[in-house]
């Protein structure tokens, strides 16, 4: 686990450019809702925002805490996030299938994020949006409303875009929700937004990372993309030839998709397989990208040998067939001549 964390940090360090920035301000991460009063049965958003206070930030780690007996976090939307590199996709922690009241995520911003630009209507400082709904309890039979809080935990941190990734001074602001009971039909804003997403995730690249560069003797691939509608749900990886090691490439062999995260340790450490990565958004739209590792001289030789062997076998078969045809023709000619001689003798 520690090795994977170190590898994840390596990828963030690789992707994030650095620009010195030394002025110190107190960055604020806050939970924001357009309305703090919500229908208990509705599903609504609670955005997690960042106010950089003129600071430049290139990575954040966020911990959200809440009471799972009062509210439920159904999902976390990342479609509007300023984060484009994720070392931890939003994770709603559960125990035996039940929420424990904690959400974690962390990611980075290539080139840094220095705050909303002039004219921004207020939507470009979102780190993620919590998809929240109330939990119906027996007490609502007599109560008409209930207060529930969502807070940011001590694991919430921000890191400056200063070339060293130093931790920024931080202030946190949670959100207090007033949940009311209504007999009207529930409104699920999240489900409506997901159903409207018909666009595949954005095109991306697959990068091969040699093991020694990340302190390992293994080979990995790195990949990352965004989906500006419903957000990325998961990635899958398929290696077309993980077991054949480049030989008998014409022989069909079963390949299958595996749920994966970046960085992904390749099954075929000899790099003989074509690699496909599939990004899937929340509505099931897919984007597939293919990567062919550079072929080593040994593999080229092996595949050349296999090809030559195949050509040789086919040539030998063709020669044997031709030889058999010629032999049959000669035998038929001999029998034909013998028949003619016998007829002349009888005559």
Helices and strands as residue ranges (DSSP letters): H 2-15, E 27-32, E 37-39, E 43-51, E 57-66, E 71-77, E 85-95, E 98-113, E 126-134, G 138-141, E 145-152, E 157-160, E 170-173, E 175-180, H 189-195, E 206-209, G 211-214, E 220-223, E 232-239, E 258-260, E 264-265, E 274-281, E 286-292, H 297-346
